[in-house]
């Protein structure tokens, strides 16, 4: 697939090129398609669409790649040799950072905390090792605070310290840019302007970028983020803060210096399940339905819960009815990696990992 020579964000605001670091990692634009079989299954007259960010890269897809276009570029510009970041032991963000960091001669250190164990989690852990990450099992938030935020920062001078999920103001620009990409697809008639977008809200950087990008593009779309982490990680205040900080970076362009940030998103708490990574009935059902109707593979930690939120939204609209002149289009933003790396994970014996991880495989 052809990629943009520069991000659509820079095409709209040329003065940002050169002042904001960026490298090309995403196979852009990612496709959109209508989910007609799902519409029939849900018995709805709302048109349902998916934006396939599962296909952001043939190396490793998902939403993290868009963020890393700005983050890795920043690390290289600052002449760092290592990226250190945090996440659950099955972190997709950590694996994406490891894979794309390695491509640019950046070592990755992952500070990992407990989460429910699934085959996907264990495969990601083995893949982290395969691609060369240094694995640190800190177990809980106390360990994160002591090591990631204090002790190790004193000794790792050439390290770029990256927040969980890549949800930094620069990382948010990855999804501001994604909305400019979506706007081009709307203008070409590939899909109608959606009434709403449903996306998983973990560390909220993706959601914040979508929200700010919608405002910059003058779209009427509302973002619904389905919370999949605890309230400390995913709050409405954090979404607003990330959006404001990202806009502050963009105000380097004269056209944006007077723009006021006016968020209009909704954060949905209902489908979390009480613990990060916990499999819920609603998420499992959503994953099974979309696989059977559309052949789309999701998972139960992030995208399955987001899709469950979309299902309830569609059902509620059906019960309440809708106003005739409202747009009747909903977009599901698929942030899950679609690249199957299980054959590579199978090459790793778990005993090759640091010993503190071995008990997870028994």
N, C-alpha and C positions, 0 to 999 in steps of 0.2 A: 504494500500500500504506500502511496506517496505521502510524504510528510511535509509540513509547512517549513519553509526556509527560515521563517521567523514566526513567532507566535502571533495569532490574530490580535492579541492585546497590543502588541507593538505596532501592528499595522494601523490600528485605530489611534494610538498615541505614539507617534514616531520618536518623540523626544525621550521616551523611556528606553529605547534601544541603546545599549552601551552604558546606561546608568544603573540598570537592574540586571544582575547576572542571570544568564539563561543558557542552557544547552539543550539540544534536541534529543529526546529519548522516546517520545510518543509517536506511534504510527497514527498520524492525524489525517483526517478526522475519523474518530471511531464511529461505526455505523449506528443508525437508528432503524428500527423496524416496528411495524404494527403487530400487536399480539391478538390477532383475530380469533384464534382458537380459545384463548383465555377469556375474551369478551363473551364468547358463546357459552363457555363454562359458567361464568359469573352471571349470565343472563342480563347484561347491561348494555345500554345504548351509548355509554361513554366510550370513546375510542381510547384504547390503552396502547402505550408505546414503551419501548425500552431503548435506552442509550447504552450501548455495549462497551463500557469502559473495562470490561473483562478482556478486551482486545487492544489495550493500550500498547502492548509490546508482545512480540513473538518470543521474547526471552522470559518475561514474567509480566502478566497483565495486572489489571486492577487500578484502583484510584491512586495508590502511592506513587506510581510512575510520574503522574502529572506534577505532583508536589516536588519530586526529586529533580525535575528539570531546573527548578530554581535553587533548590537546596544544595545539590552537588556542585552546581556552577558557583555558588557562593563559597563553598568550602575550598574549591580550587582557586578561586580568586584570592582568598585569604591565605593561600599556601599551606593549608593543613594537610596532614598525611593520614589522618584517622577520623572516622565519624563514630561517635559513641551515642547510642540511643537506648530506649527502654521499651518494654512491652511484656505481654504474657509469653509463656514459653513457646507458644505456637504463633507468635507475632508475624503477620503478613508484612507489616511495615518493616520489621527488622530484616526479614528475608529479602525484600525488595531493595532495601538500602545496601545489604551485603552484595547482592548480585550486580547492581548498577555501580556501586562504589568500586567494586573490584575492576570493572571495565575501565575505570578512570584512575587506577592505581591508588585507591583509597582503601585502607584497612578498615574493618568494622568491628566495634566492640559492642556486644549486646548484653544489657543488664536485664535479666529475665525473672519474672515473678510467677507464682503458681496460677494455674487456671485448670478447669476441668479437662481431663485427658480424653482425647479422641485420636483416631488414626491420623487425621489431618494435622493435629498438633504435633504428634511425634514425628511425622514426616517432615514438617517444617523445621523441627529441631535438628534432624539429621541433615537436611539441606543447608541449614546455617553452617554446620560444620564442614560440609562438602565444599561450599563456596568460600570457606576460609575465615569465617567470623571467629573472634575470640568470645567465648561464652562464659558469662558470669551469672551464677544462680544466686540472686539476692533474696529470693523467696517472698518478700512482702514489701509494703510501702516504707517501713522503717529502714530496711536494707537499701532501698532506692535512695531515700533521703541521705543516709550516711555515706554511701559510696558514690552514686551518680552526681548528687548535688553538693557534696562536700569533699571527702577525702581524696577521691581520684582526680578531681579537678586541680588539686595542688601539684600533682606529679605528671599529669599528661598535658604538657604545654602545647603540643602540636595537634591537639584534638579539637574537632568541631563537635560541640555538645548539642544534640538534636532532641527536641521534645518528642514525647510519645506520639506516634501516628504521623510524624512530620508536620504537626499542626502548629506551625510558626507563621508569623505574618508573611514571610516569603513563600512558605509552602501553600498558604491560602491562595496566592496568586495563580497557582496551578489550576484552581477551579474557577477563579475569575476568568482566566483565559479560556477554560472549557466552555463557559457560557457564550463567549464571543464565537467560538466554534459552532455551538448549537444555533446561535442566531443566524449564521451563514446557512445552515441546513434548513432553518425555517424559511429564510428568504428564497431559497431555491425550491421550496415546495416539498421538501423531503418529508416533513411532518408539519402539522399545525402548531401554532404557539400553544403550549400546554397551559391548562388552567392551574395545574399543580405539578410539583416534582416530589417524588418520594425517594429518600435516601437514608442509609444507615447513619446514625450519629454516634460515633465512638469518641474520638478526641475532638470532634466538631469542626476540624479544619476544612473538610470537604463541604460541609453544610454552609460554613461562613463564606467560603469562596463563591458558591452558587448564589447565595443571597446577595452578596455585593455585585457579582457579575450581572445578575438580573436587573439591579438598579441602574448600573452603568449602561445597559443595553435598552433600557426603557420598556422591558417586558412586563406584562401584567401577572406573570406566573408567581405563585406562592410556593415556598419551599416547606415541606413537611419532613422534619428529621425524626426518625424513630430511634429513641435512645437504646443503645446496646451495651453501655458501660454504666458504672455507678454514678451517682449524682455529683461526686467530686470531679469527675472527668468530663461530664456532659451536662452543661447548664446553659440556660438562655443567656446569662451574663457572659459566659465564655464565648459564645457565638458572636455576640455584639462586640466584645473586646477585640477578638481576632479580626472581625470585619473592619473596625475602626483603625486598627494598627496597619492592616493591609492597605486601606485607603490612604493612610498617611504616607506610605511608600509611594503610592501612585500619584500623590500630589506634587511630585517632581514635575509632572506635566502641567503647564499653565491652565489648561482647560479644566483641570480637576481641583484646582486650589480652593475654589469656593463651594465645591459640592458638599452638601450635607448628607450624612449617612442616615437613611431612613429604613431600618429593617422591618420586615413584615412576615417573618417566619413563624412556624409553630413547632415546638418540640413535644413529641408524643412519648409518654412514659410507660404506657400500658403493656408493652410487649417485651420488656427487659428480661423478666424472669427471675429477678432477685440476685443474680450473680453473673459476673462476666463469663461468657462461654457456656452458660447453662442452656441445655437443649429444652425448648418449650414445645408444647403441643401445637400451638399456632404456627411457629416457625417451621416445624417438621411438615405440617400439612401444606403450608405454602410452598416449601421446597418440592414436595412430591407433586403438587398440582402443576406448577410451572414446568417441571420436567416432563410430565405426561402430556400436557397440552401443547407446549412450545419447544420441547427439547432443550430447555435452558437449565444449566447446572448451577445451582446456588449452594450455600451452606447455611448452617443454623445459628452461627454466632452473630453475623452481621446482616447479610442480604436476605436471609429467610425471615428475619424479624421485620426488616423494612418492608418486604413484600406483604407480610401479614398485616402491617399497618395500612398498606394500600388496599388490600382486600376489604378491610373494615370500612374504609373511606367510601369505596364503591358501593358496598352494601347499604351504608347509611344514606348515601345519595339516592339510592333506589327507593328506600323507605320514605324519605322526606320529599322526594321529587326534586326538580330543578327548574330554575327560571329559564325560559326559552332562549333569551339572548345571552346566556352565559356560555363561555367556551366549554365544550364538553370533551376535553382531552386531558389525560393524565399520563405523565411520563415516569417510569421507574428507572432510576439511574443505577445500573448494575456495576458495583464497585469490586466485584469478586474476580480474582485471577482465573483465567480460563486455560492457562498453559499447564498441561499435566507433566509434572516433574517426578512422578512416583517411581519411574524406572531408575532415576538418579538416586532418589532416597534409598531405594532397595540395595544400592551398592555400598551403603554405609552400615557397618555393624555398630550398634549402639554403644558397645564397649570401647569404641574409639573416642567417644565423647568424654568430657571431664567426668570423673567418677560420681560427682554429686547429682548427675542427671540419670544414672543407671537405674535407680529404683523406679523411675517413671515408666520403664518398659517392662516391668515385672508384674 
